[in-house]
Amino acid sequence: MPSHKVRFFVASDPVDFRKGHDGLAALVQSHLRQKPFDGSVYVFRAKRSDRLKLIYWDCSGLVMAYKRLEDNSFKWPTIKNGVMRLEPTQFEALFAGLDWQRVQPLEVVAPSAAE
């Protein structure tokens, strides 16, 4: 699982799932107005709500993962033009097929010094 410092972006519109690494990276750049090689994780949904693809740059290549839930569907944000950012815990819930909207990340301030 990527570090807690990684940013997660979800494209709210369904995409053509025939797209591969390059096609999804082009969507990140042109449609989402983000940088596909910045280390962020970009999540895409299919028209069928039981499938997702994600891409991210790991400093040596573009990684793409595909997931299909069996007997369930992902809880997606409302379909509309754009992109939304998820906190790492919300992404983990989405990826597991849980209702990510019920997950509220803790806001913890890092200690200024070790005790």
N, C-alpha and C positions, 0 to 999 in steps of 0.2 A: 504494500500500500504506500502511495506517495507520502511524503513528509507533511506535517501539519502546516508548513509554510507554503505549500503549493496552493495555487488559486484554482477553483473549479468553476467553469462556465457551462451553462446548459442553454443550447439553442432551443427556443420554444416552438419553432416550426418543425414539422416532420420533414425529413430529407429523403432523397432517393438512396436506398440502402445498397444500390449497386456501386456507389462511389467507394473508392479505396482511399489510401493514404493521401495521394495528391489532390483528389477531388475534395476531400473533407478539409484539407489544409487551405485550399483555395476558398472554400466557403467561410472558413474562420477569418480569412483576410478580407474578402469582398463583402460578405453578408453580415458577419458579426463585428467587423471593424476592429479585429484583434490581431495579434502577432502569433501565428501558429508555431513559431519556434522559440517562444519565450519561457517554456517549461510549464506553462499552465496546462490543465487538463480540460479538453473541450468535449462535451457530451452531446450526442445527437440521438434523436428518437426517430423511429420509423412511423409510418402511418398506423401500423399495428402497435398498440401500446405495450406489447410484451417484449419488445426488442430495443436495444440500445447499442450504439457504437461510441467509442471514445478514442481520441488521439491525444498524444503529447510527445514532445521532443525531450529525449533523455540525454542530450549532449553527444550522442553518437549516431542517432537516427530517429526517425519518426515511428512511434509505436502506435499500433491500432489494436483495440480489443473489441470484441463483439460478445454480447450476452443476450440470451433469450431465456425468459422465465418459463418454467413449465407450470401449467395450470394456474397462472396468475398473470397480473399485468403490473407494470411500473406505475407509480403515482406521479404523473407528470404535471408541470405547471400548466396553466391555461394556455391554449394554443393562440399565439399572437406573434406579430413580427418582433424579433429582437432576441436578446440574450439576457439571462439572469445569472447572478453569481450565487453559488452555494458555499456555505461553510463546510470544512472537511467532514464534520459529523453528519451534516445534512446529506452530503454526497454519499457517505457510507450507507446511510439509511436508504437513499434512493437506489443505490447499486444492489442492496440486499432485497429490494422489493418492498420495503417498508414505507410508511407514509412519512416522508422527509419533513413535511410541514409541521409535524408534531414534535420535531426535534429542535430544541432551543439550545444552541451552544452556550457553554459557560463563558463568561467574560472574566478571565483571571488575569491580573496584573503580575507579570514576572517579578520575583524578588530582586531588589537592587544589589543585594550582597548575600553570600552564603552565611549561614549561622554557625 
